[in-house]
Amino acid sequence: MLRFILFFVLSLALYYVIKGFFKGLKLRKALKTGSEQAGERTRGPSQQPPPITDELVQDPVCGVYCPKRDALSLNWQGKTYYFCSDKCRQKFQEQKK
């Protein structure tokens, strides 16, 4: 009976060792394939990164940066100001009165 239990425990240990080995091989292969694909995407002068289409603007009231496309704007004395919220825009207008 003791031999059977010992055989069973050793079999389980061997199973998990082999399973981990093959899982590691698959992971290494996936990493290698991924890095090769990444290299192909960035190779060559014609493959430039996409241009930045939006910029961050700083709210003059609270100092928070937000994308220009999402910011609220206000033209004040020929200059455009950008705000993160309507609350900040109203606060700015009250300060300038």
Secondary structure, DSSP 4 states (H G I P E B T S, - for coil): -HHHHHHHHHHHHHHHHHHHHHHHHHHHHHHHHHHHHHHHHH-STT-PPPPP---EEE-TTT--EEETTTSEEEEETTEEEEESSHHHHHHHHHHH-
